[in-house]
Amino acid sequence: MKLSEFGYSIPVVVGEDGEKVKQNIIAQDAPRNRDEARLMVLHKKTGDIEHKEFKDVLDYFDEKDVLVFNDTKVFPARLYGNKEKTGAVIEVFLLRELNHELHLWDVLVDPARKIRIGNKLYFGEDNSLVAEVIDNTTSRGRTLRFLYDGTPEEFKETLYSLGETPLPDCIQRKPVPEDEAAYQTIFAKNEGAVAAPAAGMHFSRELMKRLEIKGVDFAFLTLHAGLGNFRSVEVEDLTKHKMDSEEVFLNEKSCEIINKAKDNKKRVCAVGTTVVRALETAVSTYGHVTPFTGWTNKFIFPPYEIKVPNSMITNFHEPYSTLLMMVCAVGGYKNVMKAYDVAVKEGYKFGPYGDAMLIID
């Protein structure tokens, strides 16, 4: 399939100045209650659509069905520093820690043209943290060595105290204190993501308990979601697009829960695109998942045949995005694109703080 096949129409509104602009369908704030977002239910076999509230997801799962969650934890990855001598404000986006003892980090800097090897950056009101640029990795990427005399634990605490919640660019406002908890799942445990697994953010403790009482099983994996999820696809031929690598951890216990459900013809629901990517990376030739620790850059788009999950919970994604392409692989291209047209017309909210879709047989 081609990139141009993954667009959809966004309503145009007329502003006060008479200028026509596309309506912002991206939710800018988290819902007041996690499980009260809207839920569109898409039935794969028929293409039928239902309109529900997210807490109604309980009605679609039975005893011994499995929900697979990503328990990655988002860290405060966006910092603002000042360049030595000029004092220019530089945005630094922490991507991943390269060396725990030496305080080396892989980062993005903006504006990149102002930052060269050897430059120093100062962070905090009293310049309490200093970093030196030691490598250029891409046009925007750099490797920073933070100069810090304390323990690695003290350094991490200092670094994170200076950072802010890394809301994606589609949320066009500065983070507020409430985002620290809102832009995170309630089961977030393993730190390392710079993008939240948004589908999982709809689950409240009460809903999790009700699912548990009903006999639904939970399995957890970790995929540290990166900025590659939001990177534009710049080639029409999708086979030529390369995904960024993301780190995955899938243990034996979760594999057993998932494989048992598959063997018993139960529903295996991937909660989010990151879970689909992880499961499809760890699948064997027999359709079972095996324990996996490593990196994946798997790019899933139609006509890829999904081998592990037979259902999926996901948010609504932007046009031409790799996330939308993966959802089309799960739910069927025509079904999903029709559902997106319905979602736009019905006023569903898109993005990580938006509404949800459940794709089932």
Summary of the structure (lengths in Angstrom):
residues: 361
radius of gyration: 21.2
end to end distance: 23.3
largest distance: 65.9
contacts: 1150
relative contact order: 0.20
helix: 27%
strand: 30%
